[in-house]
Amino acid sequence: MTALVEIEDLTVRFSGERTVHAINGVSLSVAKGEVLALLGESGSGKSVTLKSIMQLLPGRRTQIGGRIRFDGRDVLALKGRALADFRGRDVAMIFQDPSLALDPVYSIGTQIAETVIRHEGVSRVAARSRALDMLKRVRIPSAERRLDNYPHEMSGGMRQRAMIALALACGPRLLLADEPTTALDATVQMQVLLLLRELQQEMDMSVIFVTHDIGVAVEIADRVAVMYAGTIVETGTISQIIKDPRHPYTKGLLAANLHGAVKGSRLDAIPGAPPTLEEPPTSCPFAPRCPSALPVCREARPPLVNRGPGRAVACVLEQEPAI
Amino acid sequence: MLGYLFSRLVSVIPVALGVSLICFLLVHIAPGDPLVAIMPIDATAEQEAEMRAVYGFDKPLPVQFGIWLSNAVQGDLGRSIATGRPVGPEVTRAVGNTLLLAAAASVIGFPLGIFFGFMAGYLRDTVWDRIITASAIAGVSTPNYWLGMVLVIIFSITWPLLPSMGAGPGGSGAWVWDWQHMRHLVLPAITLAVVPMGIVMRTTRALVSDILDQDFVQALYAKGMTRTGVLRHVARNAAPTALSVIGLQLGYLLGGSILIETVFNWPGSGYLLSVAILQRDLPMLQGTILVLAMFFVTLNLLVDIAQSMIDPRISRA
């Protein structure tokens, strides 16, 4: 498999009233047709990583370092028209809350058609029929009628389906999904996940799926990258992560999960809180909360230890003992 | 949509009735006997009673209202107490002049206000934003009658470029669209436009800056829209609220130009009103207020309809 997206040593810093080092050296790659889940808690830099790929972060307050390549092209160097052409055609994005991500004063059909016209320069009629096709593909019932609906006339699940239809209308090769099921009911959540998985396979599309819910990652992902404090602490296939978590943070995350918890017993929450990231981490950012922290953890950033293809852990405990 | 239009039209009827009742009552609540102003001091009680009967002031208020309203609906607003002339034509001419002034001020104020407000909102927190916002605040806070006088001093007295008084050579009734007349419009229109321009600017800035923070704007960029495309979406989202502010400001331009019309001797409804107030000319006052109020009601209706056409949530929800 060849990589479609390669992120190398990405750093993102927000300046303003308070400086935040949101991303501190993230390297990732996503293969063609692969679904990668970015797993982590709020503020771990998952969404920021996604938005960096699209250059959606507020330009004046953001400093981005490192490299992002999409199909060999340097994405961070794209500007103006080329950037606008890239967004929505090569890479599309769906958002956490579709009721906020759709324009309230345009009908769904118009919003989808607008994207198609923008990227493919087709006629209004052709774009509209594409919009209708897309609504059918995401299985919105009575799609013809829904075409002229406004976002506020749809239910949450329907809106997210419409958002997916919009994102996939121009056949992107990469879909960025920013917690697209978090705002939905549990049952609707599962339907949307299944739909996404199905469409991903049909269209042979790569997906980066951001979530804080390991249960969601299991449903959708081939591979998982666990993020903490703007760094990747562990990557592996979904089964490797579930069955054999190596990083203490991943272990904590799994232990804190509701699945398999015994009724009445307390959940094993990870004690402490993530760092505020006003300074870039100079030691292991998880060390203050880590049950197996060593003195060396507080001295330097842990090395990323490779354990087989696509499997890496950023922890000193993974290093071969020094001879 | 048609249903909404119809219900909105029907709802105008009670509003218009209420407004006319208030117009009628307001002038009756005001202290002072209208007849005192015109009766000679040595008039006898019989003469006064006769005069009272002629104008209908001897009947109970509800009856007076009924007569006044049914006449008004037929286009007869009574006769002026001060001049004895019919109120209707006089009000029509004055309101026409006011509308002319308001329209000129709108043409200057609203496009500029919207343009600069949009710019400030889009370029928020930049130097441009600060300059625009500061000028908007200055515009809103400047008393416009003072500004009018300053403009007169500069452009009519120091450099006699523009006239400071009246509506042109033909007097109040003979407006012609030529430079001879239009130059009379320049100073009062600019003076009148400053406050609404500032308000529209500030509203538009706040709206645009607010909308730009919403998620859907990021989503629009994410689907590859160019800046122009995104701004079109922003404009459409800002339009309903901006429209209602413009509607209110238009109302202000119609009714609030009394001071400006006085400063510039503009023969409009404000001028007419102030004269009518001084003379306690009840029919003239009632007629002028009623016509202005009806314009205001119509204006609000038009704004509502326009809003519902732009924002689907208003009519369908």
Interface residues (C-beta under 8 A of the other chain):
Chain A: M54 L56 R81 A84 D85 F86 R87 G88 R89 A92 M93 F95 D97 L100 A101 L102 D103 P104 V105 Y106 S107 E114 T115 R118 H119 Y150 H152 E153 L166 A167 C170
Chain B: Q214 D215 F216 Q218 A219 L220 Y221 A222 K223 G224 M225 T226 G229 H233 R236 N237 I310 D311 P312 R313 R316 A317
